[in-house]
Amino acid sequence: MKWFSALVMVLLLALMLYATSDLPDHADPQAPANTYVSPTYIENSVKDTHTPNVVTAILADYRGYDTLGETVVIFAAGLACALVLMKKAGEKEDR
């Protein structure tokens, strides 16, 4: 079973390396994100969102649901940590 897990991990590593070999280089000015997506956001963000800050327009308007999901996950993790720490502090006081 140990060898099977190691084989699966090696195959997954090979698959990930193969998949990333076709990606554009970091900060490549000809990458699709730099050629099509970024200029569209920069040129149309004020007109589309009525927000002068491009970063705020992208996070709040274009990616609003994604940002909301990330915020909910971070809030849930913080709440879970607070509840665990409060319970442990309460246990020490009972002794």
C-alpha positions in Angstrom: 0.0 0.0 0.0 2.9 2.3 0.8 4.3 1.8 -2.7 1.0 2.4 -4.3 0.6 5.8 -2.6 4.1 6.8 -3.6 3.4 5.8 -7.2 0.1 7.8 -7.2 2.0 10.8 -5.9 4.7 10.5 -8.5 2.1 10.3 -11.3 0.3 13.3 -10.0 3.5 15.3 -9.8 4.3 14.3 -13.4 0.8 15.3 -14.5 1.1 18.7 -12.7 4.6 19.4 -14.2 3.3 18.5 -17.7 0.2 20.7 -17.2 2.3 23.7 -16.1 4.9 23.3 -18.9 2.5 25.0 -21.4 1.7 28.0 -19.2 3.2 31.4 -20.2 6.3 32.7 -18.4 5.8 34.8 -15.3 5.2 38.5 -16.2 5.1 37.7 -19.9 3.6 40.8 -21.7 2.1 38.6 -24.4 0.3 36.3 -22.0 -3.5 36.3 -22.5 -4.2 37.8 -19.1 -1.9 40.7 -19.9 -3.1 41.1 -23.5 -6.9 40.8 -23.1 -8.2 40.7 -19.5 -6.1 43.4 -17.8 -6.6 46.1 -20.4 -10.3 45.5 -20.4 -10.5 45.9 -16.7 -8.4 49.0 -16.7 -10.2 50.7 -19.5 -13.8 49.8 -18.5 -13.8 49.6 -14.7 -14.8 53.2 -14.1 -17.5 53.1 -16.8 -18.9 49.7 -15.6 -18.6 50.0 -11.8 -18.5 53.8 -11.1 -15.5 53.1 -8.8 -12.3 55.1 -9.5 -10.1 52.5 -7.9 -9.4 49.6 -10.3 -8.5 47.1 -7.6 -11.7 47.8 -5.6 -13.7 47.5 -8.8 -12.3 44.1 -9.6 -12.6 42.7 -6.1 -16.0 44.2 -5.3 -17.8 44.2 -8.6 -16.2 41.9 -11.2 -15.3 39.2 -8.6 -17.9 40.0 -6.0 -19.3 36.5 -5.4 -15.8 35.0 -5.3 -14.6 37.6 -2.8 -17.8 37.0 -0.7 -17.0 33.3 -0.7 -13.4 33.9 0.5 -14.7 36.3 3.2 -17.2 33.7 4.5 -14.4 31.0 4.7 -12.0 33.4 6.5 -14.8 34.4 8.9 -15.8 30.8 9.6 -12.2 29.9 10.3 -11.7 32.8 12.6 -15.0 32.0 14.4 -13.9 28.4 14.8 -10.5 29.5 16.3 -12.2 31.9 18.7 -14.7 29.2 19.8 -11.9 26.6 20.4 -9.8 29.1 22.3 -12.7 30.3 24.4 -13.5 26.7 25.3 -10.0 25.9 26.4 -9.9 29.1 28.5 -13.1 28.0 30.1 -11.8 24.6 30.9 -8.8 26.0 32.8 -11.1 28.2 35.0 -13.2 25.1 36.0 -10.3 23.3 37.6 
